[in-house]
Amino acid sequence: MSLHKEIRFETEICEHLAENGWLYAEGDAAAYDRKRALFPADVLAWVQETQAQAWETLTRNHGNQAGEVLLDRLRDEIDRWGTLHVLRQGIELIGLRAPLKLA
């Protein structure tokens, strides 16, 4: 029987992050979108809070599908350019005057 379990290590890391300002709650993994490899609610909340005008434009252009359009585009750009590039440069979407910032 192994004395070391990865889940204990993972739990300790998550608890430490939560104690130091990271958003974490047990069960968060259920909200993870495996296909896109993202937490959709976190991405959408970030954009809505930090770039309200861009989000308004997206919802005007795409209606109820604005979130899906944004998340799909983000995944495509990460696949094409890589995460670091997307974090540094943002992503462009039709109708926006400037790239959407993701960091």
Phi and psi restraints in degrees (value plus and minus 20) as a CYANA .aco file:
   2 SER   PHI    -101.2   -61.2
   2 SER   PSI     116.5   156.5
   3 LEU   PHI    -102.8   -62.8
   3 LEU   PSI     -37.6     2.4
   4 HIS   PHI    -126.3   -86.3
   4 HIS   PSI     108.5   148.5
   5 LYS   PHI    -146.0  -106.0
   5 LYS   PSI     108.9   148.9
   6 GLU   PHI     -81.3   -41.3
   6 GLU   PSI     -53.7   -13.7
   7 ILE   PHI     -80.6   -40.6
   7 ILE   PSI     -54.7   -14.7
   8 ARG   PHI     -85.0   -45.0
   8 ARG   PSI     -61.9   -21.9
   9 PHE   PHI     -84.8   -44.8
   9 PHE   PSI     -64.9   -24.9
  10 GLU   PHI     -81.3   -41.3
  10 GLU   PSI     -64.1   -24.1
  11 THR   PHI     -81.8   -41.8
  11 THR   PSI     -62.6   -22.6
  12 GLU   PHI     -82.5   -42.5
  12 GLU   PSI     -62.6   -22.6
  13 ILE   PHI     -82.5   -42.5
  13 ILE   PSI     -67.1   -27.1
  14 CYS   PHI     -82.7   -42.7
  14 CYS   PSI     -61.9   -21.9
  15 GLU   PHI     -83.8   -43.8
  15 GLU   PSI     -60.8   -20.8
  16 HIS   PHI     -82.7   -42.7
  16 HIS   PSI     -65.3   -25.3
  17 LEU   PHI     -81.6   -41.6
  17 LEU   PSI     -63.3   -23.3
  18 ALA   PHI     -82.3   -42.3
  18 ALA   PSI     -58.3   -18.3
  19 GLU   PHI     -89.5   -49.5
  19 GLU   PSI     -36.4     3.6
  20 ASN   PHI    -136.4   -96.4
  20 ASN   PSI      10.5    50.5
  21 GLY   PHI      76.8   116.8
  21 GLY   PSI     -25.4    14.6
  22 TRP   PHI     -98.1   -58.1
  22 TRP   PSI     125.9   165.9
  23 LEU   PHI     -99.7   -59.7
  23 LEU   PSI      95.4   135.4
  24 TYR   PHI    -174.5  -134.5
  24 TYR   PSI     117.0   157.0
  25 ALA   PHI    -164.3  -124.3
  25 ALA   PSI     124.8   164.8
  26 GLU   PHI     -77.8   -37.8
  26 GLU   PSI     114.8   154.8
  27 GLY   PHI      76.8   116.8
  27 GLY   PSI     -23.6    16.4
  28 ASP   PHI     -77.2   -37.2
  28 ASP   PSI     -49.5    -9.5
  29 ALA   PHI     -79.4   -39.4
  29 ALA   PSI     -45.1    -5.1
  30 ALA   PHI     -84.9   -44.9
  30 ALA   PSI     -43.0    -3.0
  31 ALA   PHI    -109.1   -69.1
  31 ALA   PSI     -20.7    19.3
  32 TYR   PHI     -94.8   -54.8
  32 TYR   PSI     109.5   149.5
  33 ASP   PHI    -112.0   -72.0
  33 ASP   PSI      81.9   121.9
  34 ARG   PHI     -84.2   -44.2
  34 ARG   PSI     -57.7   -17.7
  35 LYS   PHI     -80.7   -40.7
  35 LYS   PSI     -63.5   -23.5
  36 ARG   PHI    -112.0   -72.0
  36 ARG   PSI     -33.5     6.5
  37 ALA   PHI      38.1    78.1
  37 ALA   PSI      26.7    66.7
  38 LEU   PHI    -162.8  -122.8
  38 LEU   PSI     141.8   181.8
  39 PHE   PHI    -119.7   -79.7
  39 PHE   PSI      75.6   115.6
  40 PRO   PHI     -73.5   -33.5
  40 PRO   PSI     -64.1   -24.1
  41 ALA   PHI     -81.0   -41.0
  41 ALA   PSI     -56.8   -16.8
  42 ASP   PHI     -88.0   -48.0
  42 ASP   PSI     -63.5   -23.5
  43 VAL   PHI     -82.1   -42.1
  43 VAL   PSI     -69.0   -29.0
  44 LEU   PHI     -85.1   -45.1
  44 LEU   PSI     -60.3   -20.3
  45 ALA   PHI     -83.3   -43.3
  45 ALA   PSI     -60.1   -20.1
  46 TRP   PHI     -79.9   -39.9
  46 TRP   PSI     -69.7   -29.7
  47 VAL   PHI     -84.7   -44.7
  47 VAL   PSI     -65.6   -25.6
  48 GLN   PHI     -82.0   -42.0
  48 GLN   PSI     -57.4   -17.4
  49 GLU   PHI     -99.9   -59.9
  49 GLU   PSI     -59.8   -19.8
  50 THR   PHI    -114.0   -74.0
  50 THR   PSI     -40.2    -0.2
  51 GLN   PHI    -161.4  -121.4
  51 GLN   PSI      40.3    80.3
  52 ALA   PHI     -77.1   -37.1
  52 ALA   PSI     -59.0   -19.0
  53 GLN   PHI     -86.5   -46.5
  53 GLN   PSI     -61.2   -21.2
  54 ALA   PHI     -84.0   -44.0
  54 ALA   PSI     -61.6   -21.6
  55 TRP   PHI     -83.2   -43.2
  55 TRP   PSI     -60.6   -20.6
  56 GLU   PHI     -80.3   -40.3
  56 GLU   PSI     -62.8   -22.8
  57 THR   PHI     -82.9   -42.9
  57 THR   PSI     -63.8   -23.8
  58 LEU   PHI     -81.7   -41.7
  58 LEU   PSI     -63.3   -23.3
  59 THR   PHI     -89.5   -49.5
  59 THR   PSI     -51.9   -11.9
  60 ARG   PHI     -87.7   -47.7
  60 ARG   PSI     -60.2   -20.2
  61 ASN   PHI     -99.0   -59.0
  61 ASN   PSI     -52.7   -12.7
  62 HIS   PHI    -140.8  -100.8
  62 HIS   PSI     -21.6    18.4
  63 GLY   PHI      38.7    78.7
  63 GLY   PSI    -156.3  -116.3
  64 ASN   PHI     -86.5   -46.5
  64 ASN   PSI     -34.6     5.4
  65 GLN   PHI    -110.2   -70.2
  65 GLN   PSI     -16.8    23.2
  66 ALA   PHI     -74.7   -34.7
  66 ALA   PSI     -65.4   -25.4
  67 GLY   PHI     -82.9   -42.9
  67 GLY   PSI     -64.3   -24.3
  68 GLU   PHI     -84.5   -44.5
  68 GLU   PSI     -60.9   -20.9
  69 VAL   PHI     -82.0   -42.0
  69 VAL   PSI     -66.6   -26.6
  70 LEU   PHI     -82.3   -42.3
  70 LEU   PSI     -68.3   -28.3
  71 LEU   PHI     -84.4   -44.4
  71 LEU   PSI     -60.5   -20.5
  72 ASP   PHI     -85.0   -45.0
  72 ASP   PSI     -62.9   -22.9
  73 ARG   PHI     -83.8   -43.8
  73 ARG   PSI     -62.6   -22.6
  74 LEU   PHI     -79.5   -39.5
  74 LEU   PSI     -67.3   -27.3
  75 ARG   PHI     -81.5   -41.5
  75 ARG   PSI     -62.9   -22.9
  76 ASP   PHI     -81.4   -41.4
  76 ASP   PSI     -62.4   -22.4
  77 GLU   PHI     -88.7   -48.7
  77 GLU   PSI     -58.2   -18.2
  78 ILE   PHI     -84.0   -44.0
  78 ILE   PSI     -63.1   -23.1
  79 ASP   PHI     -82.4   -42.4
  79 ASP   PSI     -58.1   -18.1
  80 ARG   PHI     -98.1   -58.1
  80 ARG   PSI     -65.7   -25.7
  81 TRP   PHI    -131.3   -91.3
  81 TRP   PSI     -40.1    -0.1
  82 GLY   PHI      78.6   118.6
  82 GLY   PSI     136.0   176.0
  83 THR   PHI     -82.5   -42.5
  83 THR   PSI     -65.6   -25.6
  84 LEU   PHI     -80.6   -40.6
  84 LEU   PSI     -64.4   -24.4
  85 HIS   PHI     -79.9   -39.9
  85 HIS   PSI     -66.0   -26.0
  86 VAL   PHI     -83.5   -43.5
  86 VAL   PSI     -60.9   -20.9
  87 LEU   PHI     -85.0   -45.0
  87 LEU   PSI     -57.4   -17.4
  88 ARG   PHI     -96.4   -56.4
  88 ARG   PSI     -62.1   -22.1
  89 GLN   PHI    -120.5   -80.5
  89 GLN   PSI     -40.8    -0.8
  90 GLY   PHI      59.5    99.5
  90 GLY   PSI    -189.3  -149.3
  91 ILE   PHI    -152.0  -112.0
  91 ILE   PSI     128.3   168.3
  92 GLU   PHI    -118.4   -78.4
  92 GLU   PSI     121.1   161.1
  93 LEU   PHI    -154.4  -114.4
  93 LEU   PSI     124.4   164.4
  94 ILE   PHI     -78.7   -38.7
  94 ILE   PSI     111.6   151.6
  95 GLY   PHI      80.0   120.0
  95 GLY   PSI     -37.6     2.4
  96 LEU   PHI    -113.3   -73.3
  96 LEU   PSI     119.9   159.9
  97 ARG   PHI     -98.0   -58.0
  97 ARG   PSI     -44.4    -4.4
  98 ALA   PHI    -157.1  -117.1
  98 ALA   PSI     137.2   177.2
  99 PRO   PHI     -78.3   -38.3
  99 PRO   PSI     125.2   165.2
 100 LEU   PHI     -97.4   -57.4
 100 LEU   PSI     104.8   144.8
 101 LYS   PHI    -104.5   -64.5
 101 LYS   PSI     119.2   159.2
 102 LEU   PHI    -140.1  -100.1
 102 LEU   PSI      -9.3    30.7
